[in-house]
Every structure is written in structure tokens, then in C-alpha cells.
Amino acid sequence: MSPTLEAAFQQASQDVQQLDERPSIENLLKLYALYKQATEGDVQGERPGMMDMKGRAKFDAWAGLQGLSAQDAMQDYVDLVESLK
């Protein structure tokens, strides 16, 4: 993996905390899923139950990225954070 991409990813993960406006729910789920895919790979564990709607939405967003490489997830995360600035 490119050290430049890793540095950009780390910077984006810090920049996202400093955004002027809170991202939409859709973008928050994308950010979460891309971060998890970049740092942990494909989703693991069981899907949360019906009563855990937030956990279920996060799980489903992450599961939607199944098979995406860590490098591609990092680049997509960086691009999304840049678009939200």
C-alpha cells in the first residue's frame, strides 16, 4: 500500500472530525463503512437484531462493500471527506 495514500487516509480521518457541517446520515454511513473496510476488511460477525436499527444500518453499509480492497476503500474515504469539506 502506498505510504502517500495511508498518510492521506490518516489525514482525512482527522479532517472528518473538523468539518463545518455534520454530514448527512447517508454520508456518515458511507464514511463508517469505508473506514471499517479500509482498516478491518470485509464485515465480520452477525447482523444486529431488528431492535438495533443503528447497528443494523452500520452493518449493512459495511457489508455492502464486501470484496472492496483496503486501498480502494482508503481512496474512496479520502475522496468522500474531500467532497464534504
C-alpha positions as CSV (number, residue, x, y, z in Angstrom):
1,M,0.0,0.0,0.0
2,S,1.2,3.5,-0.9
3,P,2.6,5.5,2.1
4,T,1.1,8.6,0.4
5,L,-2.4,7.0,0.4
6,E,-2.0,5.9,4.0
7,A,-1.0,9.4,5.0
8,A,-3.9,10.9,3.1
9,F,-6.3,8.4,4.8
10,Q,-5.0,9.3,8.3
11,Q,-5.3,13.0,7.5
12,A,-8.9,12.5,6.2
13,S,-9.8,10.6,9.3
14,Q,-8.7,13.6,11.3
15,D,-10.3,16.1,8.9
16,V,-13.7,14.5,9.1
17,Q,-13.8,15.5,12.8
18,Q,-13.3,19.1,11.9
19,L,-16.0,19.5,9.1
20,D,-18.0,22.7,9.3
21,E,-21.3,20.8,8.9
22,R,-22.3,17.4,10.2
23,P,-22.6,15.0,7.2
24,S,-25.9,13.5,6.3
25,I,-26.9,10.1,7.7
26,E,-26.2,8.6,4.3
27,N,-22.6,10.1,4.2
28,L,-22.0,9.1,7.8
29,L,-22.8,5.5,6.9
30,K,-20.6,5.7,3.9
31,L,-17.7,7.1,6.0
32,Y,-18.2,4.4,8.6
33,A,-18.3,1.6,6.1
34,L,-15.3,2.8,4.1
35,Y,-13.3,3.3,7.3
36,K,-14.1,-0.2,8.5
37,Q,-13.4,-1.8,5.1
38,A,-10.1,0.0,4.9
39,T,-9.0,-0.9,8.4
40,E,-10.6,-4.3,9.0
41,G,-11.5,-5.7,5.7
42,D,-14.8,-7.5,4.9
43,V,-17.6,-7.3,7.5
44,Q,-17.5,-10.0,10.3
45,G,-19.9,-11.2,12.8
46,E,-23.6,-11.5,12.8
47,R,-26.0,-8.8,11.7
48,P,-27.6,-7.0,14.6
49,G,-31.2,-7.7,15.5
50,M,-34.2,-5.8,14.5
51,M,-34.2,-3.6,17.6
52,D,-30.7,-2.3,17.0
53,M,-31.6,-0.2,14.0
54,K,-28.4,1.9,14.1
55,G,-26.2,-1.1,14.4
56,R,-28.0,-2.8,11.7
57,A,-27.7,0.2,9.3
58,K,-23.9,0.3,10.0
59,F,-23.5,-3.4,9.5
60,D,-25.5,-3.3,6.2
61,A,-23.4,-0.3,4.9
62,W,-20.2,-2.1,5.7
63,A,-21.5,-5.4,4.2
64,G,-22.3,-3.5,1.0
65,L,-18.5,-3.0,0.5
66,Q,-17.8,-6.8,0.6
67,G,-14.7,-7.5,-1.5
68,L,-13.5,-3.9,-1.9
69,S,-9.8,-3.7,-1.3
70,A,-8.4,-1.8,1.6
71,Q,-6.6,0.5,-0.9
72,D,-9.7,1.3,-2.8
73,A,-11.7,1.9,0.4
74,M,-9.0,4.3,1.7
75,Q,-9.1,6.2,-1.6
76,D,-12.9,6.4,-1.6
77,Y,-12.8,7.6,2.0
78,V,-10.3,10.3,1.2
79,D,-12.4,11.4,-1.8
80,L,-15.6,11.5,0.2
81,V,-14.0,13.6,3.0
82,E,-12.6,16.0,0.4
83,S,-16.1,16.3,-1.2
84,L,-17.6,17.2,2.2
85,K,-15.1,20.0,3.0
